[in-house]
Amino acid sequence: MSIKYKIDIISALKDKGYSTYRIRKEKLFSESTLQKFRSNDTVSWENIERVCDLLGCDVGDIVTYEKE
């Protein structure tokens, strides 16, 4: 089982005004979570929920399931 991101999370957040500086300053995500987004590693559902809230989207808009 493999969860994949449909979008570049960091770029999408930047497009909504959330630079990595702002994310760190407002403590929206930890540095390790940002690194996981950069390397397309999975993160907790709590972090996925936060991304959806910040982007105003649904989980299905940012992740997909792919059989291995």
PDB file of N, CA, C and O in Angstrom:
ATOM      1  N   MET A   1       0.847  -1.175   0.000  1.00  0.00           N
ATOM      2  CA  MET A   1       0.000   0.000   0.000  1.00  0.00           C
ATOM      3  C   MET A   1       0.889   1.233   0.000  1.00  0.00           C
ATOM      4  O   MET A   1       1.894   1.301   0.707  1.00  0.00           O
ATOM      5  N   SER A   2       0.494   2.198  -0.805  1.00  0.00           N
ATOM      6  CA  SER A   2       1.330   3.385  -0.915  1.00  0.00           C
ATOM      7  C   SER A   2       0.461   4.628  -1.108  1.00  0.00           C
ATOM      8  O   SER A   2      -0.368   4.696  -2.015  1.00  0.00           O
ATOM      9  N   ILE A   3       0.669   5.578  -0.254  1.00  0.00           N
ATOM     10  CA  ILE A   3      -0.012   6.870  -0.359  1.00  0.00           C
ATOM     11  C   ILE A   3       0.938   7.828  -1.056  1.00  0.00           C
ATOM     12  O   ILE A   3       2.096   7.957  -0.659  1.00  0.00           O
ATOM     13  N   LYS A   4       0.456   8.499  -2.090  1.00  0.00           N
ATOM     14  CA  LYS A   4       1.275   9.435  -2.868  1.00  0.00           C
ATOM     15  C   LYS A   4       0.596  10.808  -2.870  1.00  0.00           C
ATOM     16  O   LYS A   4      -0.630  10.918  -2.839  1.00  0.00           O
ATOM     17  N   TYR A   5       1.422  11.835  -2.907  1.00  0.00           N
ATOM     18  CA  TYR A   5       0.899  13.197  -3.018  1.00  0.00           C
ATOM     19  C   TYR A   5       0.583  13.507  -4.476  1.00  0.00           C
ATOM     20  O   TYR A   5       1.375  13.202  -5.368  1.00  0.00           O
ATOM     21  N   LYS A   6      -0.571  14.111  -4.711  1.00  0.00           N
ATOM     22  CA  LYS A   6      -0.954  14.521  -6.062  1.00  0.00           C
ATOM     23  C   LYS A   6      -0.325  15.859  -6.429  1.00  0.00           C
ATOM     24  O   LYS A   6      -0.147  16.168  -7.607  1.00  0.00           O
ATOM     25  N   ILE A   7       0.009  16.644  -5.417  1.00  0.00           N
ATOM     26  CA  ILE A   7       0.528  17.994  -5.629  1.00  0.00           C
ATOM     27  C   ILE A   7       1.819  18.176  -4.847  1.00  0.00           C
ATOM     28  O   ILE A   7       2.142  17.381  -3.964  1.00  0.00           O
ATOM     29  N   ASP A   8       2.542  19.217  -5.178  1.00  0.00           N
ATOM     30  CA  ASP A   8       3.713  19.618  -4.392  1.00  0.00           C
ATOM     31  C   ASP A   8       3.171  20.449  -3.228  1.00  0.00           C
ATOM     32  O   ASP A   8       2.764  21.597  -3.408  1.00  0.00           O
ATOM     33  N   ILE A   9       3.170  19.862  -2.046  1.00  0.00           N
ATOM     34  CA  ILE A   9       2.571  20.498  -0.866  1.00  0.00           C
ATOM     35  C   ILE A   9       3.224  21.844  -0.554  1.00  0.00           C
ATOM     36  O   ILE A   9       2.528  22.827  -0.301  1.00  0.00           O
ATOM     37  N   ILE A  10       4.545  21.892  -0.570  1.00  0.00           N
ATOM     38  CA  ILE A  10       5.257  23.132  -0.245  1.00  0.00           C
ATOM     39  C   ILE A  10       4.881  24.244  -1.234  1.00  0.00           C
ATOM     40  O   ILE A  10       4.622  25.376  -0.825  1.00  0.00           O
ATOM     41  N   SER A  11       4.853  23.927  -2.512  1.00  0.00           N
ATOM     42  CA  SER A  11       4.497  24.931  -3.529  1.00  0.00           C
ATOM     43  C   SER A  11       3.059  25.392  -3.367  1.00  0.00           C
ATOM     44  O   SER A  11       2.768  26.583  -3.484  1.00  0.00           O
ATOM     45  N   ALA A  12       2.159  24.454  -3.099  1.00  0.00           N
ATOM     46  CA  ALA A  12       0.752  24.812  -2.912  1.00  0.00           C
ATOM     47  C   ALA A  12       0.577  25.731  -1.707  1.00  0.00           C
ATOM     48  O   ALA A  12      -0.199  26.685  -1.758  1.00  0.00           O
ATOM     49  N   LEU A  13       1.300  25.445  -0.624  1.00  0.00           N
ATOM     50  CA  LEU A  13       1.231  26.314   0.552  1.00  0.00           C
ATOM     51  C   LEU A  13       1.792  27.703   0.232  1.00  0.00           C
ATOM     52  O   LEU A  13       1.229  28.712   0.656  1.00  0.00           O
ATOM     53  N   LYS A  14       2.895  27.754  -0.511  1.00  0.00           N
ATOM     54  CA  LYS A  14       3.471  29.046  -0.899  1.00  0.00           C
ATOM     55  C   LYS A  14       2.487  29.849  -1.731  1.00  0.00           C
ATOM     56  O   LYS A  14       2.364  31.061  -1.556  1.00  0.00           O
ATOM     57  N   ASP A  15       1.781  29.172  -2.641  1.00  0.00           N
ATOM     58  CA  ASP A  15       0.780  29.853  -3.474  1.00  0.00           C
ATOM     59  C   ASP A  15      -0.344  30.464  -2.646  1.00  0.00           C
ATOM     60  O   ASP A  15      -0.964  31.443  -3.060  1.00  0.00           O
ATOM     61  N   LYS A  16      -0.607  29.884  -1.474  1.00  0.00           N
ATOM     62  CA  LYS A  16      -1.640  30.402  -0.568  1.00  0.00           C
ATOM     63  C   LYS A  16      -1.076  31.397   0.446  1.00  0.00           C
ATOM     64  O   LYS A  16      -1.796  31.855   1.333  1.00  0.00           O
ATOM     65  N   GLY A  17       0.218  31.735   0.316  1.00  0.00           N
ATOM     66  CA  GLY A  17       0.811  32.731   1.195  1.00  0.00           C
ATOM     67  C   GLY A  17       1.550  32.167   2.388  1.00  0.00           C
ATOM     68  O   GLY A  17       1.943  32.917   3.281  1.00  0.00           O
ATOM     69  N   TYR A  18       1.746  30.859   2.421  1.00  0.00           N
ATOM     70  CA  TYR A  18       2.444  30.222   3.537  1.00  0.00           C
ATOM     71  C   TYR A  18       3.868  29.863   3.130  1.00  0.00           C
ATOM     72  O   TYR A  18       4.138  28.738   2.709  1.00  0.00           O
ATOM     73  N   SER A  19       4.768  30.819   3.256  1.00  0.00           N
ATOM     74  CA  SER A  19       6.183  30.551   2.976  1.00  0.00           C
ATOM     75  C   SER A  19       6.725  29.639   4.076  1.00  0.00           C
ATOM     76  O   SER A  19       6.127  29.518   5.146  1.00  0.00           O
ATOM     77  N   THR A  20       7.848  29.008   3.804  1.00  0.00           N
ATOM     78  CA  THR A  20       8.433  28.154   4.839  1.00  0.00           C
ATOM     79  C   THR A  20       8.808  28.983   6.063  1.00  0.00           C
ATOM     80  O   THR A  20       8.749  28.490   7.190  1.00  0.00           O
ATOM     81  N   TYR A  21       9.191  30.235   5.848  1.00  0.00           N
ATOM     82  CA  TYR A  21       9.487  31.119   6.983  1.00  0.00           C
ATOM     83  C   TYR A  21       8.232  31.301   7.845  1.00  0.00           C
ATOM     84  O   TYR A  21       8.283  31.164   9.068  1.00  0.00           O
ATOM     85  N   ARG A  22       7.108  31.611   7.193  1.00  0.00           N
ATOM     86  CA  ARG A  22       5.857  31.816   7.932  1.00  0.00           C
ATOM     87  C   ARG A  22       5.420  30.528   8.634  1.00  0.00           C
ATOM     88  O   ARG A  22       4.952  30.565   9.772  1.00  0.00           O
ATOM     89  N   ILE A  23       5.574  29.393   7.955  1.00  0.00           N
ATOM     90  CA  ILE A  23       5.197  28.102   8.539  1.00  0.00           C
ATOM     91  C   ILE A  23       5.998  27.843   9.812  1.00  0.00           C
ATOM     92  O   ILE A  23       5.451  27.400  10.823  1.00  0.00           O
ATOM     93  N   ARG A  24       7.297  28.124   9.752  1.00  0.00           N
ATOM     94  CA  ARG A  24       8.147  27.925  10.946  1.00  0.00           C
ATOM     95  C   ARG A  24       7.792  28.930  12.042  1.00  0.00           C
ATOM     96  O   ARG A  24       7.674  28.568  13.212  1.00  0.00           O
ATOM     97  N   LYS A  25       7.622  30.192  11.652  1.00  0.00           N
ATOM     98  CA  LYS A  25       7.340  31.254  12.623  1.00  0.00           C
ATOM     99  C   LYS A  25       6.021  30.993  13.354  1.00  0.00           C
ATOM    100  O   LYS A  25       5.935  31.172  14.568  1.00  0.00           O
ATOM    101  N   GLU A  26       4.996  30.568  12.609  1.00  0.00           N
ATOM    102  CA  GLU A  26       3.682  30.314  13.210  1.00  0.00           C
ATOM    103  C   GLU A  26       3.554  28.885  13.750  1.00  0.00           C
ATOM    104  O   GLU A  26       2.511  28.500  14.279  1.00  0.00           O
ATOM    105  N   LYS A  27       4.630  28.107  13.606  1.00  0.00           N
ATOM    106  CA  LYS A  27       4.687  26.728  14.104  1.00  0.00           C
ATOM    107  C   LYS A  27       3.527  25.882  13.576  1.00  0.00           C
ATOM    108  O   LYS A  27       2.890  25.134  14.317  1.00  0.00           O
ATOM    109  N   LEU A  28       3.273  26.024  12.269  1.00  0.00           N
ATOM    110  CA  LEU A  28       2.211  25.252  11.636  1.00  0.00           C
ATOM    111  C   LEU A  28       2.639  23.809  11.403  1.00  0.00           C
ATOM    112  O   LEU A  28       1.846  22.882  11.569  1.00  0.00           O
ATOM    113  N   PHE A  29       3.906  23.626  11.016  1.00  0.00           N
ATOM    114  CA  PHE A  29       4.482  22.301  10.813  1.00  0.00           C
ATOM    115  C   PHE A  29       5.902  22.308  11.360  1.00  0.00           C
ATOM    116  O   PHE A  29       6.573  23.340  11.372  1.00  0.00           O
ATOM    117  N   SER A  30       6.347  21.146  11.809  1.00  0.00           N
ATOM    118  CA  SER A  30       7.731  21.037  12.272  1.00  0.00           C
ATOM    119  C   SER A  30       8.659  20.983  11.062  1.00  0.00           C
ATOM    120  O   SER A  30       8.222  20.746   9.935  1.00  0.00           O
ATOM    121  N   GLU A  31       9.939  21.208  11.316  1.00  0.00           N
ATOM    122  CA  GLU A  31      10.933  21.122  10.238  1.00  0.00           C
ATOM    123  C   GLU A  31      10.972  19.708   9.660  1.00  0.00           C
ATOM    124  O   GLU A  31      11.147  19.536   8.454  1.00  0.00           O
ATOM    125  N   SER A  32      10.812  18.710  10.504  1.00  0.00           N
ATOM    126  CA  SER A  32      10.834  17.326   9.997  1.00  0.00           C
ATOM    127  C   SER A  32       9.628  17.049   9.092  1.00  0.00           C
ATOM    128  O   SER A  32       9.750  16.310   8.115  1.00  0.00           O
ATOM    129  N   THR A  33       8.484  17.626   9.402  1.00  0.00           N
ATOM    130  CA  THR A  33       7.307  17.466   8.539  1.00  0.00           C
ATOM    131  C   THR A  33       7.532  18.161   7.207  1.00  0.00           C
ATOM    132  O   THR A  33       7.188  17.614   6.159  1.00  0.00           O
ATOM    133  N   LEU A  34       8.106  19.362   7.232  1.00  0.00           N
ATOM    134  CA  LEU A  34       8.413  20.054   5.983  1.00  0.00           C
ATOM    135  C   LEU A  34       9.365  19.227   5.130  1.00  0.00           C
ATOM    136  O   LEU A  34       9.210  19.150   3.912  1.00  0.00           O
ATOM    137  N   GLN A  35      10.346  18.613   5.774  1.00  0.00           N
ATOM    138  CA  GLN A  35      11.291  17.772   5.038  1.00  0.00           C
ATOM    139  C   GLN A  35      10.590  16.557   4.436  1.00  0.00           C
ATOM    140  O   GLN A  35      10.911  16.144   3.322  1.00  0.00           O
ATOM    141  N   LYS A  36       9.650  15.992   5.159  1.00  0.00           N
ATOM    142  CA  LYS A  36       8.883  14.864   4.627  1.00  0.00           C
ATOM    143  C   LYS A  36       8.065  15.287   3.412  1.00  0.00           C
ATOM    144  O   LYS A  36       7.961  14.532   2.445  1.00  0.00           O
ATOM    145  N   PHE A  37       7.488  16.476   3.451  1.00  0.00           N
ATOM    146  CA  PHE A  37       6.769  16.980   2.278  1.00  0.00           C
ATOM    147  C   PHE A  37       7.720  17.125   1.099  1.00  0.00           C
ATOM    148  O   PHE A  37       7.376  16.762  -0.026  1.00  0.00           O
ATOM    149  N   ARG A  38       8.906  17.651   1.349  1.00  0.00           N
ATOM    150  CA  ARG A  38       9.895  17.843   0.277  1.00  0.00           C
ATOM    151  C   ARG A  38      10.316  16.517  -0.358  1.00  0.00           C
ATOM    152  O   ARG A  38      10.511  16.439  -1.571  1.00  0.00           O
ATOM    153  N   SER A  39      10.453  15.484   0.460  1.00  0.00           N
ATOM    154  CA  SER A  39      10.931  14.197  -0.046  1.00  0.00           C
ATOM    155  C   SER A  39       9.792  13.219  -0.355  1.00  0.00           C
ATOM    156  O   SER A  39      10.028  12.039  -0.614  1.00  0.00           O
ATOM    157  N   ASN A  40       8.552  13.728  -0.323  1.00  0.00           N
ATOM    158  CA  ASN A  40       7.362  12.921  -0.634  1.00  0.00           C
ATOM    159  C   ASN A  40       7.186  11.723   0.290  1.00  0.00           C
ATOM    160  O   ASN A  40       6.683  10.680  -0.127  1.00  0.00           O
ATOM    161  N   ASP A  41       7.601  11.872   1.543  1.00  0.00           N
ATOM    162  CA  ASP A  41       7.362  10.845   2.556  1.00  0.00           C
ATOM    163  C   ASP A  41       5.991  11.083   3.177  1.00  0.00           C
ATOM    164  O   ASP A  41       5.472  12.199   3.149  1.00  0.00           O
ATOM    165  N   THR A  42       5.413  10.030   3.734  1.00  0.00           N
ATOM    166  CA  THR A  42       4.106  10.188   4.357  1.00  0.00           C
ATOM    167  C   THR A  42       4.230  10.921   5.688  1.00  0.00           C
ATOM    168  O   THR A  42       5.256  10.853   6.365  1.00  0.00           O
ATOM    169  N   VAL A  43       3.170  11.614   6.038  1.00  0.00           N
ATOM    170  CA  VAL A  43       3.097  12.343   7.306  1.00  0.00           C
ATOM    171  C   VAL A  43       1.828  11.892   8.033  1.00  0.00           C
ATOM    172  O   VAL A  43       1.031  11.133   7.482  1.00  0.00           O
ATOM    173  N   SER A  44       1.644  12.351   9.245  1.00  0.00           N
ATOM    174  CA  SER A  44       0.473  11.952  10.029  1.00  0.00           C
ATOM    175  C   SER A  44      -0.806  12.540   9.426  1.00  0.00           C
ATOM    176  O   SER A  44      -0.776  13.530   8.696  1.00  0.00           O
ATOM    177  N   TRP A  45      -1.916  11.901   9.755  1.00  0.00           N
ATOM    178  CA  TRP A  45      -3.205  12.409   9.278  1.00  0.00           C
ATOM    179  C   TRP A  45      -3.497  13.780   9.877  1.00  0.00           C
ATOM    180  O   TRP A  45      -4.197  14.584   9.263  1.00  0.00           O
ATOM    181  N   GLU A  46      -2.976  14.053  11.052  1.00  0.00           N
ATOM    182  CA  GLU A  46      -3.140  15.378  11.659  1.00  0.00           C
ATOM    183  C   GLU A  46      -2.507  16.445  10.761  1.00  0.00           C
ATOM    184  O   GLU A  46      -3.077  17.519  10.569  1.00  0.00           O
ATOM    185  N   ASN A  47      -1.329  16.144  10.216  1.00  0.00           N
ATOM    186  CA  ASN A  47      -0.668  17.092   9.316  1.00  0.00           C
ATOM    187  C   ASN A  47      -1.405  17.206   7.984  1.00  0.00           C
ATOM    188  O   ASN A  47      -1.497  18.297   7.420  1.00  0.00           O
ATOM    189  N   ILE A  48      -1.927  16.099   7.480  1.00  0.00           N
ATOM    190  CA  ILE A  48      -2.717  16.136   6.243  1.00  0.00           C
ATOM    191  C   ILE A  48      -3.964  16.991   6.460  1.00  0.00           C
ATOM    192  O   ILE A  48      -4.348  17.780   5.597  1.00  0.00           O
ATOM    193  N   GLU A  49      -4.589  16.823   7.621  1.00  0.00           N
ATOM    194  CA  GLU A  49      -5.768  17.617   7.959  1.00  0.00           C
ATOM    195  C   GLU A  49      -5.425  19.110   7.990  1.00  0.00           C
ATOM    196  O   GLU A  49      -6.197  19.935   7.502  1.00  0.00           O
ATOM    197  N   ARG A  50      -4.274  19.452   8.561  1.00  0.00           N
ATOM    198  CA  ARG A  50      -3.852  20.845   8.634  1.00  0.00           C
ATOM    199  C   ARG A  50      -3.606  21.404   7.228  1.00  0.00           C
ATOM    200  O   ARG A  50      -3.983  22.539   6.936  1.00  0.00           O
ATOM    201  N   VAL A  51      -2.974  20.608   6.360  1.00  0.00           N
ATOM    202  CA  VAL A  51      -2.748  21.040   4.980  1.00  0.00           C
ATOM    203  C   VAL A  51      -4.089  21.324   4.304  1.00  0.00           C
ATOM    204  O   VAL A  51      -4.251  22.355   3.650  1.00  0.00           O
ATOM    205  N   CYS A  52      -5.040  20.418   4.459  1.00  0.00           N
ATOM    206  CA  CYS A  52      -6.365  20.607   3.852  1.00  0.00           C
ATOM    207  C   CYS A  52      -7.027  21.883   4.367  1.00  0.00           C
ATOM    208  O   CYS A  52      -7.652  22.618   3.603  1.00  0.00           O
ATOM    209  N   ASP A  53      -6.887  22.136   5.654  1.00  0.00           N
ATOM    210  CA  ASP A  53      -7.464  23.347   6.244  1.00  0.00           C
ATOM    211  C   ASP A  53      -6.810  24.602   5.662  1.00  0.00           C
ATOM    212  O   ASP A  53      -7.500  25.557   5.304  1.00  0.00           O
ATOM    213  N   LEU A  54      -5.486  24.597   5.569  1.00  0.00           N
ATOM    214  CA  LEU A  54      -4.770  25.769   5.051  1.00  0.00           C
ATOM    215  C   LEU A  54      -5.036  26.002   3.567  1.00  0.00           C
ATOM    216  O   LEU A  54      -5.126  27.145   3.118  1.00  0.00           O
ATOM    217  N   LEU A  55      -5.162  24.915   2.807  1.00  0.00           N
ATOM    218  CA  LEU A  55      -5.381  25.038   1.364  1.00  0.00           C
ATOM    219  C   LEU A  55      -6.858  25.122   0.996  1.00  0.00           C
ATOM    220  O   LEU A  55      -7.204  25.461  -0.136  1.00  0.00           O
ATOM    221  N   GLY A  56      -7.721  24.812   1.951  1.00  0.00           N
ATOM    222  CA  GLY A  56      -9.154  24.823   1.663  1.00  0.00           C
ATOM    223  C   GLY A  56      -9.538  23.733   0.684  1.00  0.00           C
ATOM    224  O   GLY A  56     -10.297  23.970  -0.257  1.00  0.00           O
ATOM    225  N   CYS A  57      -9.007  22.526   0.909  1.00  0.00           N
ATOM    226  CA  CYS A  57      -9.272  21.428  -0.015  1.00  0.00           C
ATOM    227  C   CYS A  57      -9.640  20.163   0.745  1.00  0.00           C
ATOM    228  O   CYS A  57      -9.678  20.156   1.975  1.00  0.00           O
ATOM    229  N   ASP A  58      -9.906  19.110   0.015  1.00  0.00           N
ATOM    230  CA  ASP A  58     -10.250  17.809   0.566  1.00  0.00           C
ATOM    231  C   ASP A  58      -9.030  16.896   0.511  1.00  0.00           C
ATOM    232  O   ASP A  58      -8.120  17.127  -0.285  1.00  0.00           O
ATOM    233  N   VAL A  59      -9.004  15.873   1.340  1.00  0.00           N
ATOM    234  CA  VAL A  59      -7.882  14.931   1.362  1.00  0.00           C
ATOM    235  C   VAL A  59      -7.630  14.354  -0.039  1.00  0.00           C
ATOM    236  O   VAL A  59      -6.483  14.230  -0.468  1.00  0.00           O
ATOM    237  N   GLY A  60      -8.704  14.007  -0.739  1.00  0.00           N
ATOM    238  CA  GLY A  60      -8.580  13.438  -2.070  1.00  0.00           C
ATOM    239  C   GLY A  60      -7.969  14.381  -3.090  1.00  0.00           C
ATOM    240  O   GLY A  60      -7.536  13.947  -4.158  1.00  0.00           O
ATOM    241  N   ASP A  61      -7.929  15.672  -2.770  1.00  0.00           N
ATOM    242  CA  ASP A  61      -7.318  16.647  -3.657  1.00  0.00           C
ATOM    243  C   ASP A  61      -5.785  16.629  -3.569  1.00  0.00           C
ATOM    244  O   ASP A  61      -5.097  17.090  -4.479  1.00  0.00           O
ATOM    245  N   ILE A  62      -5.262  16.089  -2.455  1.00  0.00           N
ATOM    246  CA  ILE A  62      -3.811  16.144  -2.278  1.00  0.00           C
ATOM    247  C   ILE A  62      -3.117  14.790  -2.219  1.00  0.00           C
ATOM    248  O   ILE A  62      -1.917  14.703  -2.481  1.00  0.00           O
ATOM    249  N   VAL A  63      -3.857  13.720  -1.875  1.00  0.00           N
ATOM    250  CA  VAL A  63      -3.241  12.400  -1.816  1.00  0.00           C
ATOM    251  C   VAL A  63      -4.037  11.382  -2.621  1.00  0.00           C
ATOM    252  O   VAL A  63      -5.233  11.546  -2.860  1.00  0.00           O
ATOM    253  N   THR A  64      -3.345  10.335  -3.030  1.00  0.00           N
ATOM    254  CA  THR A  64      -3.966   9.221  -3.741  1.00  0.00           C
ATOM    255  C   THR A  64      -3.359   7.927  -3.248  1.00  0.00           C
ATOM    256  O   THR A  64      -2.239   7.912  -2.737  1.00  0.00           O
ATOM    257  N   TYR A  65      -4.093   6.848  -3.402  1.00  0.00           N
ATOM    258  CA  TYR A  65      -3.614   5.526  -3.017  1.00  0.00           C
ATOM    259  C   TYR A  65      -3.205   4.775  -4.272  1.00  0.00           C
ATOM    260  O   TYR A  65      -3.940   4.757  -5.259  1.00  0.00           O
ATOM    261  N   GLU A  66      -2.037   4.158  -4.235  1.00  0.00           N
ATOM    262  CA  GLU A  66      -1.552   3.360  -5.355  1.00  0.00           C
ATOM    263  C   GLU A  66      -1.159   1.990  -4.835  1.00  0.00           C
ATOM    264  O   GLU A  66      -0.425   1.875  -3.854  1.00  0.00           O
ATOM    265  N   LYS A  67      -1.654   0.950  -5.500  1.00  0.00           N
ATOM    266  CA  LYS A  67      -1.238  -0.408  -5.142  1.00  0.00           C
ATOM    267  C   LYS A  67       0.201  -0.611  -5.562  1.00  0.00           C
ATOM    268  O   LYS A  67       0.624  -0.110  -6.604  1.00  0.00           O
ATOM    269  N   GLU A  68       0.947  -1.335  -4.768  1.00  0.00           N
ATOM    270  CA  GLU A  68       2.344  -1.598  -5.094  1.00  0.00           C
ATOM    271  C   GLU A  68       2.466  -2.774  -6.026  1.00  0.00           C
ATOM    272  O   GLU A  68       3.575  -3.145  -6.412  1.00  0.00           O
TER     273      GLU A  68
END
